[in-house]
Amino acid sequence: MKTKSIRQTVTFRTSPHEVYEALLDSRKHARFTGSKASISRTVHGRIMAYDGYIRGENIELIPDRRIVQDWTADEECWPKDHRSKVTFALKRVRTGTRLSFFHSGVPEKCHRDIRQGWWDNYWKPMKKAFEES
């Protein structure tokens, strides 16, 4: 199976701590996505988001700086046991926090939808949530 990678950068007008918490705190994650989430805060802990659409495991956690997760999707184009890797790197910048995102191992058939899905289901709702808080 051919895979592709996704690289995206987005800036949020809040601290790296708040971005880290939005991604790793189950309640905050559920609040900005509008869907159930259960996210462990430990390395090798399980993650579930978007009512089970996303499942995986934390590989590396550096508070307020970096999150690396093993990730799979409940998607028709996504082979059942295929795993990918997502990395969220956070850096304080003058205007808030720059999040550098890298998602590797995305099945080529899913690439376009998954790439757009990060913008539509993560970055846009997170920006809105930070503006409202």
Buried (B, 14 or more C-beta within 10 A) or exposed (E): EEBBEBEBEBBBEBBBBBBBBBBBBBEBBBBBBEBBBBBBEEEEBEBBBBEEBBBBBBBEBEEBBBBBBBBBBEBEBBEEEBEBBBBBBBEEEEEBBBBBBBBBBBBEBBBEBBBEBBEEBBBEBBBEBBEEE
